[in-house]
Amino acid sequence: MLVQDLFSRVPTTAAEATEVFDASEAVDPDFMLGTWRGAELPTGHPLDGLLAASGWWGKQFVDAETVHPLLFPTRDGSALWAFNPVLAFSVLGPATKLPGLKKRSFAAPITRLQPLLRTRSAKARLRTTRYRGVDSATMLYDQAPINDVFRRLSDDAVIGAMDLRGSPRPYFFVLCRDDSLKLV
């Protein structure tokens, strides 16, 4: 998935991404069901680059109670596995203070540590919440003060705004429907 394919002009600042987000239509939680491939929308946020460097693939919404927020490809790329987000959140703060980390791929170590990092249980839920004055589908992490709010870009793409407690502005990303790989 190429971010450039989703926008006539890719937003590169928080203000531009917020403008796109606010202009996009709200979505119902049922709209989000399925597997979605993700990509960061770099806007100068301290988290920019971390998901790409980690090898993050996307998210899966099975139903309102069963959400896998961090999917990664298996070593051979033939399937997906769910990463336990509590492990990622424990290094989130320090990682944002190490800019070199964002420029280096650490996907291989994550893949090698899959047996330790993997979870088979859902680690998030899907609800409708009000964010920036609009009710829309929102993924609520079970173990962290983070909500990912979604708005429709097309029938198969959404823009997400990660509302992270303590962050003065959202972290933006996009998701595109992609059911080509199964969760193992």
N, C-alpha and C positions, 0 to 999 in steps of 0.2 A: 504494500500500500504506500502510495506517495501522497504526502500532505498537499503537495502542489496540485494534485488532481481534484481536491475537494474545495478549493478556493480560487476565485478569479485573481485575488491578491492575498497571499498568505500573510496573516497578521504576525508581526514580529515584536510587538510591545504588549505589555499588559493592557494598556488602554485600547489598542486595536482588537485584541482578543476578547476583551470584555464587551466591546461594541458588537462584535460578531455574535457572541454568546447571547447578549440581551436582545438582539434582533431575531434570534432563532426561536422556532416554535417549541413549546413545551411538549414532552412526551409522557405517555402513560407507562407505568411499569411493565405492562404486557408487551409493549413495543420493544422493550429491551431483552426479552427472552431470546436465548440463543448464544452463540459464541461469536466474539468480536475481536478482531485484530486491532491492536493499538499502536499509536505513535505519539510522541511528544510534540507539543506546539511551543517551541522555544520563544520565551518572551522576556528573558532576563530574570526569571525566578531562580532562587537558590537551588531548587531541585532540578533545574534544566540539565539534561545530560545523564542523570543517574539511571533512569529507566532504560535508555538506549544502551548505555554501557553495561547494564546488567544482563541484557539479552531478553528483556521482557517481551512477551508475545502479545498478550491481551487479557481479556476477561471472559467469564462465562456466567450467564444468568439462566439457571435451570428453572427456577420458580422464585416466588417472592422470598422464600426462606432459605434457598440454596444458591449461594453466589460464591464463585471462585474469583477473587479480585486480581490475583497475580498468577497468570499462566506463563509457563516457559516451555520451549520445545525440548523434546527428548534429545539425547546425544545424536541420534541419527536423523532427527527432524521429522520423523514419521508420525508423531503424536505429541500431545501436550501433557504436562503435569502441573499440579497446583502447589505453589509455594506458600508456606505458612507466613502470612504478613507480619505476625508479631516479631519474627526474627528480623525482618527487613526494618521494621520501625525502631528496633533497638539500636540500629546503626545510622538511622536517618539524620539525627542532629550532627554527629561528628562528620558524616559523609559530606554534608553541605559546606563544611569548613575546609574540606580538602579538594580544591578545584582540580588538582591533577587526577583525582580518582574518576572524575566525570569524563576525562579525555582518554581514559584507558578502558579497554574492554575487560570486564571481569565475568563475562558470560561463561567461559570455560570452567572456572572454579565453581560457579553456581551449579553448572551441569554435573560436575564430578561429585558435588556434595548433595545431589538430589535425594539420596536416601535419608539424610539428616534434615533437610530443609522442606521436604514434601509433607503435605497434609492430604488426607482423604476426605476430611470433613469441610463443610462450607465455613467460610470465615467472614461472611458479610450477608446482609439482607437488602432487599429492594423495597422501597417505600416511596410515597409521594411526599415531598416536603416543599415548603415555600422558601425560595432563595432569590434574592434580588427582586422581590415582589411578585414572583411567578411560581405557581405550583407545578412541579415537574418530577419525573422519576429520579430517585436518588439512591445511590448505593451507600449503605451505612456499614462501616467496618465494625466487627464485633469487639475488637481488642484495641482500638485506637480512636482518638477524637478526630476522625476524618470522615467527611461526607463527599462523595463524588456526585455532582449534580449534572444531569444530561439534558441537552437540547438538540432538536433535530436539524441536521444539515440537509438530509435527503432521506429516502425510504431505507437506505442501507448505511447511513453514516450519522454520527452524532458528535457534537463537541462536548467535552466534559470539563467541568471546573472543579478541581479538588479544593474543598474548603477545609483547610488544616488549622486546627486551633493554634493560635500564636503567630500565624502567618498573616501579614497585613494585606496580602492580595492572593487570589487563587492561582493555583498551578494549572495550566491548561493542557489538554491532550485531545486527541480524536480517536474514535473507534469506528471501524467498518465491519459489517457483518461478514463472517468468514467461517463457515461450518466445515471447512475442508479437512481439519484435523480433529481427532477425537481425544478426549481426556482419558488417560490411563491411570 
